Amino acid sequence: MTNPQERPTNVRLMVFALGCGTSWILYLHRYTFALIKPKLQEEWELSNTDLGVLDSAFSICYSLFQFPAGVAADVFGVHLFLGIIILLWSLALGLHAWAPNSGALWYVRALFGASQAGAYASVSRLSRTWFPASTRTTAQGWMGVFSGRIGGASANILFAALIIGVMGFDWRTAICIFAGLGIAHGAAFLILFRSSPSRHPWTNRAEVELIEERPPKAASESTPEETADKTTIRQILGRMSPRSIVNLFSIVLTSTLSTIADNIFLAWIPLFLSKIHGLAFMEMGLYSSLPLLGGALGGAFGGFLNDRVILRTGNRRWARSLIGLGGKGTAGVLLVIALLASYDNPYRFCASLFFVKFFADISLATRWGAVTDVSGNASASVFAFNNSLAGLGGILAPIMYGIVLDDYIWKTVFGTVLDEEYKWRAVFIIGGVMYGLCAASWLLIDCSIPLVRKESAGEAAGD
């Protein structure tokens, strides 16, 4: 039996740091493309639509490979799968610096998207395996949202403001530096991580029991995570109720609408500050990081808020739904206010966007928690399925915004040409509408309904 006086080890804290680091590197790498867009337009004379197509190359492959990658994470375990794809996407980032033209860059972007697919599904699985249910959404908020948004903000500050703006390196050298950081992190992950607490040589039984929130047991007894059967895709499809299907696709809807709105912050803010307000690389990097910092704080706060509200009310369903509704709804309203009150001043406008993203990203940890709530042992697969379909928004959004920012659509459909200022206003209005629709869709989600109903005794016996 486990010694009741045995103190739990703290390997989960190292795993938490690895999860945060993975999310940070993921977005550090992903957000660099938005920062090199002004340079690509200068060097290769690309239109905004051309840039949107390059963004969509990432999104297409990111979406297509999400579900297979999530299944692979569930079947083969997070350890080798996530460690290998960190190395792969870091190498793909480095290839951005070597692409000779936009055609070759399209394939590099596609490889980058394919290799990043499955990363967050793996982190979702990691959070389910390594953290107690009572604090899991808080951990997800820090790993999945805070660290990711800080990674995006770090890209703006480190890449644009420091490495290029202060140190004077060219953008290709900066890309190679970032790729090297990713390779180092991937190697560290492979060395230090294991797919479950019971398999890690540094954990003791007390820590395993703490994570699983169960009474002490004999060291020889296996854990639920080890003995639970893997849920196959066939089982998922065969045991889904009509309401659970509605539930799943409502989560997908919130993800899709949020992805369309968030693409503005992922791909277009630096170009907006450069083209409309004429900010140089240093200022562009600093001020475009403000919305991402707001998102980072919102994500961390959202995870904590979910766990506290669920603990206080005991109502997981409405805690999730109302936090999602309030966060996205407030973000949409604040984006409209920012357009009306501070659009002409880039500094005030970016400060306003800090609060937009703070409230928008409160609901990201909520969505992570909802997916974990409904998915059971197939958490990585379900998370990847959600991201795969939501990736359609990631494919559509950059092309749509690029078209809105170019003259062709306005000449063809409306017979006129808008000033650049009004085309950018249209982009932000679209984002605000997406946030509003996303807020409303949270009312359709009931995270207390499992995706796969449990088998009855008769069904399990084959009756």
C-alpha positions as CSV (number, residue, x, y, z in Angstrom):
1,M,0.0,0.0,0.0
2,T,1.0,3.6,-0.5
3,N,2.6,5.2,2.6
4,P,0.0,7.8,3.7
5,Q,2.8,10.1,4.8
6,E,4.5,10.0,1.4
7,R,4.6,13.4,-0.2
8,P,3.7,13.6,-3.9
9,T,6.4,14.4,-6.3
10,N,6.0,17.4,-8.5
11,V,6.7,16.1,-12.0
12,R,3.4,17.5,-13.1
13,L,4.8,21.0,-12.7
14,M,7.6,20.1,-15.1
15,V,4.9,18.7,-17.5
16,F,3.0,22.0,-17.1
17,A,6.1,23.9,-18.1
18,L,6.6,21.7,-21.1
19,G,3.0,22.2,-22.1
20,C,3.3,26.0,-21.7
21,G,6.5,26.0,-23.6
22,T,5.0,24.0,-26.5
23,S,2.1,26.4,-26.8
24,W,4.5,29.4,-26.6
25,I,6.7,28.0,-29.3
26,L,3.7,27.0,-31.5
27,Y,2.4,30.6,-31.6
28,L,5.8,32.2,-31.6
29,H,6.4,30.4,-34.9
30,R,2.9,30.9,-36.3
31,Y,2.7,34.6,-35.8
32,T,5.9,35.4,-37.5
33,F,4.3,35.2,-40.9
34,A,2.1,38.2,-40.2
35,L,5.2,40.2,-39.4
36,I,7.0,39.5,-42.7
37,K,4.0,40.3,-44.9
38,P,5.1,43.9,-45.5
39,K,8.5,42.6,-46.5
40,L,7.0,40.0,-48.9
41,Q,4.9,42.7,-50.5
42,E,8.0,44.8,-51.1
43,E,10.2,42.0,-52.4
44,W,7.7,40.0,-54.5
45,E,5.0,42.7,-55.2
46,L,2.2,40.6,-53.7
47,S,-1.4,41.8,-53.3
48,N,-3.4,41.4,-50.1
49,T,-5.3,38.5,-51.8
50,D,-1.9,36.8,-52.6
51,L,-1.0,37.1,-48.9
52,G,-4.4,35.6,-48.0
53,V,-3.8,32.7,-50.2
54,L,-0.5,32.0,-48.5
55,D,-2.3,32.1,-45.2
56,S,-4.8,29.7,-46.5
57,A,-2.1,27.2,-47.5
58,F,-1.3,26.9,-43.8
59,S,-5.0,26.6,-42.9
60,I,-5.9,24.0,-45.5
61,C,-3.2,21.6,-44.4
62,Y,-3.7,22.5,-40.7
63,S,-7.4,21.6,-41.0
64,L,-6.9,18.4,-43.2
65,F,-4.3,16.9,-40.9
66,Q,-6.0,17.8,-37.6
67,F,-8.2,14.7,-37.2
68,P,-5.6,12.1,-38.3
69,A,-3.1,13.8,-36.0
70,G,-5.5,13.7,-33.1
71,V,-6.2,10.0,-33.6
72,A,-2.5,9.4,-33.8
73,A,-2.0,11.2,-30.5
74,D,-4.7,9.0,-28.8
75,V,-3.4,5.8,-30.3
76,F,0.4,6.2,-30.1
77,G,0.6,8.6,-27.1
78,V,1.6,12.2,-26.8
79,H,5.3,11.7,-26.0
80,L,6.8,10.7,-29.4
81,F,4.1,12.2,-31.5
82,L,4.2,15.7,-30.1
83,G,8.0,15.7,-29.7
84,I,8.5,14.8,-33.4
85,I,6.0,17.3,-34.8
86,I,7.7,20.1,-32.8
87,L,10.9,19.3,-34.6
88,L,9.1,19.0,-37.9
89,W,7.3,22.3,-37.8
90,S,10.5,24.1,-36.6
91,L,12.3,22.8,-39.6
92,A,9.4,24.0,-41.8
93,L,9.6,27.4,-40.3
94,G,13.3,27.6,-41.2
95,L,12.3,26.8,-44.8
96,H,10.4,30.1,-44.9
97,A,13.8,31.9,-45.1
98,W,14.9,29.8,-48.1
99,A,11.8,30.0,-50.3
100,P,12.8,31.6,-53.6
101,N,9.4,32.8,-54.6
102,S,5.7,32.9,-53.5
103,G,5.0,29.6,-55.3
104,A,7.6,27.8,-53.3
105,L,6.5,29.6,-50.2
106,W,3.0,28.2,-50.6
107,Y,4.3,24.7,-50.3
108,V,6.4,25.6,-47.3
109,R,3.3,27.2,-45.6
110,A,1.4,23.9,-46.4
111,L,4.1,21.8,-44.7
112,F,4.2,24.2,-41.7
113,G,0.4,23.8,-41.3
114,A,0.4,20.1,-41.7
115,S,3.2,19.7,-39.0
116,Q,1.5,22.0,-36.5
117,A,-1.8,20.1,-36.8
118,G,-2.3,17.9,-33.8
119,A,-0.2,20.0,-31.5
120,Y,-3.1,21.4,-29.5
121,A,-5.0,18.1,-29.6
122,S,-1.9,16.5,-28.0
123,V,-1.7,19.3,-25.4
124,S,-5.4,18.7,-24.6
125,R,-4.7,15.0,-24.1
126,L,-1.7,16.0,-21.9
127,S,-3.9,18.1,-19.7
128,R,-6.4,15.4,-19.3
129,T,-3.8,12.9,-18.3
130,W,-1.5,15.0,-16.1
131,F,-3.9,17.3,-14.2
132,P,-6.8,16.7,-11.7
133,A,-10.3,17.4,-13.0
134,S,-10.8,20.1,-10.3
135,T,-8.0,22.2,-11.7
136,R,-7.8,21.0,-15.3
137,T,-9.5,24.0,-16.9
138,T,-7.1,26.4,-15.1
139,A,-4.2,24.4,-16.4
140,Q,-5.7,24.4,-19.9
141,G,-6.2,28.2,-19.7
142,W,-2.5,28.7,-18.9
143,M,-1.1,26.1,-21.3
144,G,-3.5,26.5,-24.2
145,V,-4.4,30.2,-24.2
146,F,-2.1,32.2,-22.0
147,S,1.1,30.6,-23.2
148,G,-0.1,30.6,-26.9
149,R,-1.0,34.3,-26.8
150,I,2.2,35.2,-25.0
151,G,4.0,33.3,-27.8
152,G,2.2,35.4,-30.4
153,A,3.0,38.6,-28.5
154,S,6.6,37.4,-28.1
155,A,6.9,37.0,-31.9
156,N,5.9,40.6,-32.3
157,I,8.2,41.9,-29.7
158,L,11.2,39.6,-30.2
159,F,11.0,39.2,-34.0
160,A,9.9,42.7,-35.1
161,A,10.9,45.0,-32.3
162,L,14.1,43.4,-31.0
163,I,15.8,41.2,-33.6
164,I,14.9,43.3,-36.6
165,G,14.2,46.7,-35.1
166,V,17.0,47.0,-32.5
167,M,19.6,44.4,-33.5
168,G,19.2,45.1,-37.2
169,F,19.1,41.5,-38.5
170,D,17.1,40.8,-41.7
171,W,13.9,38.8,-41.5
172,R,15.4,35.6,-42.9
173,T,18.0,35.5,-40.1
174,A,15.3,36.1,-37.5
175,I,13.3,33.2,-38.9
176,C,16.3,30.8,-38.6
177,I,16.9,31.9,-35.0
178,F,13.2,31.1,-34.1
179,A,13.5,27.7,-35.9
180,G,16.5,26.9,-33.7
181,L,14.6,27.7,-30.5
182,G,11.9,25.2,-31.7
183,I,14.3,22.4,-32.3
184,A,15.8,22.9,-28.9
185,H,12.4,22.7,-27.3
186,G,11.4,19.6,-29.3
187,A,14.5,17.8,-28.1
188,A,13.8,18.8,-24.5
189,F,10.2,17.5,-24.7
190,L,11.4,14.1,-26.1
191,I,13.9,13.7,-23.2
192,L,11.7,14.9,-20.3
193,F,8.1,14.0,-21.1
194,R,6.1,10.7,-20.7
195,S,2.6,10.1,-21.9
196,S,1.1,9.4,-18.4
197,P,2.2,9.9,-14.8
198,S,2.4,6.2,-14.1
199,R,4.9,5.8,-16.9
200,H,7.2,8.6,-15.8
201,P,10.3,7.4,-13.8
202,W,10.3,10.5,-11.6
203,T,6.7,10.3,-10.3
204,N,5.7,8.4,-7.1
205,R,2.4,6.7,-6.4
206,A,1.2,9.7,-4.3
207,E,1.5,12.0,-7.2
208,V,-0.4,9.6,-9.5
209,E,-3.2,9.3,-7.0
210,L,-3.3,13.1,-6.5
211,I,-3.6,13.6,-10.3
212,E,-6.4,11.0,-10.5
213,E,-8.2,12.4,-7.4
214,R,-8.7,8.9,-5.9
215,P,-7.9,7.3,-2.5
216,P,-4.5,5.6,-2.0
217,K,-4.2,2.1,-3.6
218,A,-1.6,-0.6,-3.7
219,A,1.3,0.3,-6.0
220,S,0.6,-2.8,-8.0
221,E,-2.9,-1.7,-8.9
222,S,-3.3,-0.1,-12.3
223,T,-4.7,3.3,-12.9
224,P,-7.9,4.2,-14.8
225,E,-5.9,5.8,-17.5
226,E,-4.0,2.6,-18.0
227,T,-6.9,0.2,-17.8
228,A,-9.6,2.2,-19.7
229,D,-10.3,0.9,-23.2
230,K,-9.4,3.2,-26.0
231,T,-12.5,4.6,-27.6
232,T,-12.5,3.8,-31.3
233,I,-14.0,6.0,-34.0
234,R,-16.5,3.2,-34.7
235,Q,-17.6,3.2,-31.1
236,I,-18.0,7.0,-31.1
237,L,-20.2,7.0,-34.1
238,G,-22.2,4.0,-33.0
239,R,-23.0,5.4,-29.5
240,M,-23.7,9.1,-30.3
241,S,-27.2,10.4,-29.5
242,P,-28.9,13.1,-31.7
243,R,-28.4,15.6,-28.8
244,S,-24.7,14.8,-28.5
245,I,-24.3,15.3,-32.3
246,V,-25.9,18.8,-31.9
247,N,-23.6,19.4,-29.0
248,L,-20.5,18.5,-30.9
249,F,-21.3,20.6,-33.9
250,S,-22.3,23.6,-31.7
251,I,-18.8,23.4,-30.2
252,V,-17.5,23.3,-33.8
253,L,-19.6,26.3,-34.7
254,T,-18.2,28.4,-31.9
255,S,-14.7,27.4,-32.9
256,T,-15.3,28.3,-36.5
257,L,-16.8,31.7,-35.9
258,S,-14.0,32.5,-33.3
259,T,-11.4,31.4,-35.8
260,I,-12.7,33.8,-38.5
261,A,-12.6,36.7,-36.0
262,D,-9.3,35.8,-34.5
263,N,-7.6,35.6,-37.9
264,I,-7.5,39.4,-37.9
265,F,-5.2,39.3,-34.9
266,L,-3.2,36.4,-36.2
267,A,-2.6,37.6,-39.7
268,W,-3.5,41.2,-40.3
269,I,-2.8,43.7,-37.4
270,P,0.9,44.2,-38.3
271,L,0.1,45.0,-41.9
272,F,-2.7,47.3,-40.8
273,L,-0.4,49.3,-38.6
274,S,2.2,49.5,-41.4
275,K,-0.1,50.4,-44.2
276,I,-2.7,52.7,-42.5
277,H,-0.6,54.3,-39.8
278,G,2.9,54.0,-41.2
279,L,4.5,52.4,-38.1
280,A,8.0,51.1,-38.5
281,F,9.0,47.6,-37.5
282,M,9.8,48.4,-33.9
283,E,6.5,50.2,-33.2
284,M,4.6,47.8,-35.3
285,G,5.9,44.9,-33.3
286,L,5.3,46.5,-29.9
287,Y,1.8,47.7,-30.5
288,S,0.5,44.7,-32.4
289,S,1.5,42.6,-29.4
290,L,-1.0,44.4,-27.1
291,P,-4.1,42.5,-28.3
292,L,-2.2,39.2,-27.8
293,L,-1.1,40.2,-24.3
294,G,-4.8,40.8,-23.6
295,G,-5.7,37.4,-25.0
296,A,-3.0,35.8,-22.8
297,L,-4.4,37.3,-19.6
298,G,-8.0,36.5,-20.7
299,G,-7.1,32.9,-21.4
300,A,-5.5,32.4,-18.0
301,F,-8.3,34.2,-16.2
302,G,-10.9,32.2,-18.2
303,G,-9.5,28.9,-17.0
304,F,-9.5,30.0,-13.4
305,L,-13.0,31.5,-13.7
306,N,-14.4,28.3,-15.1
307,D,-13.1,26.2,-12.3
308,R,-14.2,28.6,-9.6
309,V,-17.7,29.1,-11.0
310,I,-18.2,25.3,-11.4
311,L,-17.0,24.8,-7.9
312,R,-19.3,27.4,-6.4
313,T,-22.4,26.6,-8.5
314,G,-22.0,22.9,-9.2
315,N,-23.5,23.6,-12.6
316,R,-20.9,22.8,-15.2
317,R,-23.2,23.2,-18.1
318,W,-24.3,26.8,-17.5
319,A,-20.9,27.8,-16.1
320,R,-19.3,26.9,-19.5
321,S,-22.1,28.4,-21.6
322,L,-22.5,31.7,-19.8
323,I,-18.8,32.4,-19.6
324,G,-18.5,31.6,-23.4
325,L,-21.5,33.8,-24.1
326,G,-20.3,36.7,-21.9
327,G,-16.7,36.6,-23.2
328,K,-17.4,36.6,-26.9
329,G,-20.4,39.0,-26.6
330,T,-18.4,41.6,-24.7
331,A,-15.5,41.3,-27.2
332,G,-17.8,42.0,-30.1
333,V,-19.3,45.1,-28.4
334,L,-15.8,46.4,-27.4
335,L,-14.6,46.0,-31.0
336,V,-17.4,48.2,-32.3
337,I,-16.6,50.8,-29.6
338,A,-12.9,50.7,-30.5
339,L,-13.8,51.3,-34.2
340,L,-16.0,54.3,-33.3
341,A,-13.8,55.9,-30.7
342,S,-10.1,55.2,-31.4
343,Y,-9.6,53.8,-34.9
344,D,-7.7,56.9,-36.1
345,N,-5.1,56.7,-33.3
346,P,-3.0,53.4,-33.6
347,Y,-1.9,53.5,-30.0
348,R,-5.3,54.0,-28.5
349,F,-6.8,51.5,-31.0
350,C,-4.3,48.8,-30.1
351,A,-4.9,49.5,-26.4
352,S,-8.6,49.0,-27.0
353,L,-7.9,45.7,-28.8
354,F,-6.1,44.6,-25.7
355,F,-9.5,44.5,-23.9
356,V,-11.2,43.0,-27.0
357,K,-8.9,40.0,-26.9
358,F,-9.0,39.7,-23.1
359,F,-12.7,39.0,-23.2
360,A,-12.6,37.1,-26.5
361,D,-10.1,34.6,-25.1
362,I,-11.8,34.1,-21.8
363,S,-14.0,31.6,-23.7
364,L,-11.0,29.7,-25.3
365,A,-10.2,27.9,-22.0
366,T,-14.0,27.4,-21.7
367,R,-14.1,25.6,-25.1
368,W,-11.1,23.4,-24.1
369,G,-12.9,22.5,-21.0
370,A,-16.1,21.7,-22.8
371,V,-14.3,19.4,-25.3
372,T,-12.6,17.6,-22.4
373,D,-16.0,17.3,-20.6
374,V,-17.8,15.6,-23.5
375,S,-15.0,13.5,-25.0
376,G,-13.9,10.9,-22.4
377,N,-11.0,8.8,-23.5
378,A,-11.0,10.2,-27.0
379,S,-10.1,13.7,-26.0
380,A,-7.3,14.2,-28.6
381,S,-9.5,12.8,-31.4
382,V,-12.5,15.0,-30.5
383,F,-10.3,18.1,-30.0
384,A,-8.7,17.4,-33.4
385,F,-12.1,16.8,-35.1
386,N,-13.3,20.2,-33.7
387,N,-10.2,21.9,-34.9
388,S,-10.4,20.2,-38.3
389,L,-13.9,21.5,-39.1
390,A,-13.2,24.9,-37.4
391,G,-10.2,25.0,-39.7
392,L,-12.6,25.8,-42.5
393,G,-12.9,29.2,-40.9
394,G,-9.1,29.5,-41.0
395,I,-9.1,28.7,-44.7
396,L,-11.9,31.1,-45.5
397,A,-10.9,34.1,-43.3
398,P,-7.6,35.1,-44.8
399,I,-8.8,34.8,-48.4
400,M,-12.0,36.8,-47.5
401,Y,-10.1,39.5,-45.7
402,G,-7.5,39.7,-48.5
403,I,-10.3,40.2,-51.0
404,V,-12.0,42.8,-48.9
405,L,-8.7,44.7,-48.7
406,D,-8.1,44.7,-52.4
407,D,-10.0,46.7,-55.0
408,Y,-11.3,44.0,-57.3
409,I,-14.4,43.0,-55.3
410,W,-15.4,46.6,-54.8
411,K,-15.0,47.5,-58.5
412,T,-16.8,44.3,-59.7
413,V,-19.7,44.2,-57.3
414,F,-20.2,47.8,-56.2
415,G,-18.7,49.7,-59.1
416,T,-16.5,51.8,-56.8
417,V,-13.2,51.8,-55.0
418,L,-13.1,52.4,-51.3
419,D,-10.3,54.2,-49.5
420,E,-7.9,51.9,-47.6
421,E,-9.2,53.2,-44.3
422,Y,-12.8,52.1,-45.0
423,K,-11.7,48.6,-46.3
424,W,-9.9,48.0,-43.1
425,R,-12.9,49.2,-41.1
426,A,-14.9,46.6,-43.0
427,V,-12.5,43.9,-41.9
428,F,-12.9,44.8,-38.2
429,I,-16.7,45.0,-38.6
430,I,-16.7,41.4,-39.9
431,G,-14.7,40.4,-36.9
432,G,-17.2,42.0,-34.5
433,V,-20.1,40.2,-36.2
434,M,-18.3,36.9,-35.9
435,Y,-17.8,37.4,-32.2
436,G,-21.5,38.2,-31.7
437,L,-22.6,35.1,-33.6
438,C,-20.1,33.0,-31.6
439,A,-21.5,34.3,-28.4
440,A,-25.0,33.3,-29.3
441,S,-23.9,29.8,-30.4
442,W,-22.7,29.1,-26.8
443,L,-26.3,28.8,-25.8
444,L,-26.6,25.6,-27.8
445,I,-23.8,23.8,-25.9
446,D,-24.5,21.4,-23.0
447,C,-21.1,20.1,-21.8
448,S,-22.8,17.7,-19.4
449,I,-23.9,15.5,-22.3
450,P,-21.2,13.0,-23.1
451,L,-20.3,12.5,-26.7
452,V,-20.5,8.8,-26.3
453,R,-23.2,7.3,-24.1
454,K,-22.1,4.7,-21.6
455,E,-23.0,1.1,-22.5
456,S,-25.7,-0.5,-20.3
457,A,-24.9,-3.9,-18.7
458,G,-27.0,-5.6,-21.4
459,E,-25.2,-3.9,-24.2
460,A,-21.8,-4.7,-22.7
461,A,-22.8,-8.4,-22.5
462,G,-23.9,-8.4,-26.1
463,D,-27.7,-8.5,-25.5
